[in-house]
Structures are given as structure tokens and as C-alpha cells.
């Protein structure tokens, strides 16, 4: 009897320590999208044209990022995956099927109904959400030292039935304690 109890407890301990590799993303799997883009960007040896502006001071750069630099470039978009955390399971009002007034795309919108970092996320797609063409989001962060609000935009093109990154933008404002607000923007175009 004691031996049976030990075997059962041992089996429970072993199975409870196994990682669950299947994670369901309720709203949109942003990490997967970014991972696929990073693989494609590295494989094709894409380069980048980037225009950055801080309080009307502009700078332009052309360069060919390596895999680590591409990961750093797109890291800001990974912050959007916070929408899939279990704590935010009912934190968004979802509308789908809206026609975009500026294009032939359909829009699926996620609008926060609580005070959370990702205020909104819009997915612009052609026909079905698997044919994503554009992603827009508003991401806010605040603590006792600073406040920042960023509007993120990522555009994709369909090339031979594969979605590839064509451009992305980050615009926003940051306010640090005892300092003036700083407005910034980054406009990036991928060159294949």
C-alpha cells in the first residue's frame, strides 16, 4: 500500500513538472508573426532604410541588420503579445468585418475595456485574417518615473503566398519626471 502511494505520488510529480508546449493565443499570435518575419529577413539578407525623428531632429540610415539586429528592431511589436495573457482574457471588445475607408481591406479591432497597456489593436486583412496586410496598435506604459505612448504600425505584402514585412513605423511621446515631453517617430522600410 505504501509502495503504491509512493508510485502514484511520484508519477504525479513527474507529470506536473512537464511543460505544456501548446499555448492558445486568444486574440492574435503576434510572437509567431514576428518569428516568421525574422526567419525570412535573415534568409533573404534584407536591408533597412530608417528615418528617425526626435523633437523635429531627423536622422536617416541605410544598413543591413544581422539576425540579432532584426530581432531588436522588431522587439517593440512583441510587447503587443501581452494581449494574450490570461489576465486579459475578457479585456477587449472585438469588432470584425469593418471595411477600411482607405483601402480594400477588412478590419478586425480589439479595443481595451480596461486600463491596460495595449489600448487597441487593429488587424487589416484581405479576405481572411490569415492574409494579414497591416497591424496597428496603441501601446501605453506608465510608472512613477515616466509615461510613454506609442502608435505602432507594421505592413506586410503577399509575395508568392507568403507574407513578408515591407515597412513598420513607431510614433509616440515620452514624458519623464521633471523633464519636458519628447516626441519621436521611426519610419522603416525593408528592402529585399
matplotlib code that plots the C-alpha trace (Angstrom):
import matplotlib.pyplot as plt

x = [0.0, 2.8, 4.7, 1.6, 1.1, 4.7, 4.5, 1.3, 2.8, 6.0, 4.0, 2.0, 5.2, 6.8, 3.8, 3.1, 6.6, 6.3, 6.0, 2.8, 4.1, 0.7, -0.3, -3.5, -3.5, -6.9, -6.6, -3.7, -0.4, 2.0, 5.1, 4.6, 4.2, 7.4, 9.3, 8.3, 9.4, 12.7, 13.4, 12.5, 14.5, 17.6, 17.2, 16.8, 19.5, 17.2, 18.4, 16.6, 16.1, 15.2, 14.3, 14.2, 13.0, 13.2, 11.5, 11.9, 15.6, 15.8, 18.3, 18.4, 20.3, 20.6, 22.0, 21.8, 20.9, 22.0, 19.6, 20.2, 19.7, 16.5, 15.2, 16.0, 14.3, 11.0, 11.1, 8.7, 6.0, 6.5, 5.2, 1.8, 1.6, 0.6, -3.0, -2.8, -2.1, -4.8, -5.4, -6.6, -8.9, -12.0, -10.3, -11.1, -14.2, -13.8, -15.3, -14.7, -15.8, -15.4, -14.3, -11.2, -12.1, -8.6, -8.2, -9.9, -9.0, -11.2, -10.5, -10.7, -10.4, -9.6, -10.4, -9.5, -12.4, -10.0, -6.9, -4.2, -1.0, -2.3, -5.2, -6.1, -5.0, -6.3, -5.6, -6.2, -6.6, -7.6, -10.4, -9.4, -7.3, -4.6, -4.0, -2.9, -1.7, -1.3, -1.3, -1.8, -1.7, -1.5, 0.8, 1.0, 3.4, 3.5, 5.2, 6.3, 9.2, 7.8, 4.9, 5.1, 2.5, 3.4, 1.4, 2.8, 2.2, 3.5, 2.8, 3.0, 2.9, 1.9, 4.8, 4.2, 1.6, 4.0, 3.5, 6.7, 7.4, 7.6, 7.6, 7.0, 6.6, 6.7, 5.4, 4.9, 5.6, 7.5, 7.3, 9.9, 9.5, 10.9, 11.5, 9.6, 7.8, 9.7, 8.0, 9.6, 9.0, 10.7, 9.8, 11.4, 11.3, 12.6, 14.5, 14.8]
y = [0.0, 2.4, 1.5, 2.1, 5.5, 6.4, 5.4, 7.4, 10.5, 10.1, 9.8, 12.9, 14.8, 13.9, 14.7, 18.0, 19.2, 18.8, 22.0, 22.5, 23.4, 24.0, 27.6, 29.0, 32.7, 34.1, 37.3, 37.1, 35.3, 38.3, 36.3, 33.8, 36.5, 38.2, 34.9, 34.1, 37.5, 37.2, 33.9, 35.4, 38.6, 36.7, 34.2, 36.9, 39.2, 42.2, 45.7, 48.6, 52.3, 54.0, 57.6, 58.6, 61.9, 63.2, 66.6, 67.5, 66.5, 63.9, 61.2, 58.7, 55.5, 52.6, 49.3, 45.6, 44.2, 40.7, 38.4, 39.9, 43.4, 42.4, 40.9, 44.1, 46.2, 44.2, 43.7, 46.6, 44.6, 41.6, 43.8, 43.6, 39.9, 41.0, 40.9, 37.1, 36.9, 35.0, 38.1, 40.0, 37.2, 39.5, 42.8, 43.6, 44.4, 42.8, 44.0, 42.3, 42.7, 46.5, 47.9, 50.1, 53.5, 54.0, 50.6, 47.4, 45.7, 44.4, 45.4, 43.3, 45.7, 44.9, 47.8, 47.7, 48.0, 48.2, 50.3, 48.1, 48.6, 47.7, 50.2, 49.0, 46.6, 46.6, 43.9, 44.8, 41.8, 40.7, 38.1, 36.3, 37.1, 34.7, 37.2, 40.0, 43.1, 45.6, 45.8, 49.0, 49.3, 51.8, 50.8, 52.8, 52.3, 54.3, 54.2, 56.7, 57.9, 58.1, 57.8, 56.7, 56.3, 54.6, 54.1, 51.1, 50.1, 47.1, 46.4, 43.1, 42.2, 38.9, 37.5, 34.0, 33.2, 34.3, 37.3, 39.5, 42.6, 45.7, 48.6, 49.5, 52.7, 53.7, 57.2, 58.5, 60.7, 60.1, 62.2, 61.7, 63.2, 66.7, 66.9, 68.1, 65.7, 64.2, 63.4, 60.7, 58.8, 56.0, 55.1, 51.9, 50.4, 46.9, 46.4, 42.9]
z = [0.0, 0.9, -2.2, -4.4, -2.8, -3.4, -7.1, -7.6, -5.9, -8.0, -11.2, -10.3, -9.5, -12.8, -15.0, -13.2, -14.0, -17.7, -19.7, -21.7, -25.1, -26.6, -25.8, -27.1, -28.2, -27.7, -29.8, -32.2, -32.2, -32.6, -31.5, -34.3, -36.9, -35.7, -35.6, -39.2, -40.4, -38.6, -40.4, -43.8, -43.2, -42.3, -45.1, -47.8, -46.4, -46.4, -45.7, -44.0, -44.6, -41.4, -40.7, -37.0, -35.6, -32.0, -31.5, -35.2, -35.4, -38.2, -39.0, -41.8, -42.0, -44.5, -43.2, -43.4, -40.0, -38.9, -37.1, -33.7, -35.0, -36.8, -33.5, -31.7, -34.5, -34.1, -30.4, -29.7, -31.6, -29.3, -26.4, -28.1, -27.3, -23.8, -25.1, -24.9, -21.2, -19.3, -17.1, -20.2, -21.5, -21.4, -21.5, -25.2, -27.2, -30.6, -33.8, -37.1, -40.7, -40.9, -44.2, -44.1, -45.7, -47.1, -48.8, -49.9, -46.6, -43.8, -40.2, -37.0, -34.0, -30.4, -28.1, -24.4, -22.0, -19.0, -18.2, -19.7, -21.7, -25.2, -25.7, -29.2, -31.9, -35.4, -37.9, -41.6, -43.8, -47.3, -47.3, -44.2, -41.1, -42.3, -45.2, -42.9, -44.6, -41.8, -38.0, -36.0, -32.2, -29.4, -26.5, -23.3, -20.4, -17.2, -13.9, -11.2, -13.4, -16.9, -19.2, -22.8, -25.5, -28.8, -32.0, -33.8, -37.4, -39.4, -43.0, -44.9, -48.6, -50.1, -52.2, -53.6, -51.0, -48.2, -46.0, -45.9, -43.9, -46.1, -43.6, -40.0, -38.0, -34.4, -33.3, -29.9, -26.9, -23.7, -20.6, -17.8, -14.4, -14.1, -17.9, -21.0, -23.2, -26.1, -29.4, -31.5, -34.7, -36.6, -40.1, -41.5, -45.0, -45.7, -48.9, -50.4]

ax = plt.figure().add_subplot(projection="3d")
ax.plot(x, y, z, "-o")
ax.set_aspect("equal")
plt.show()
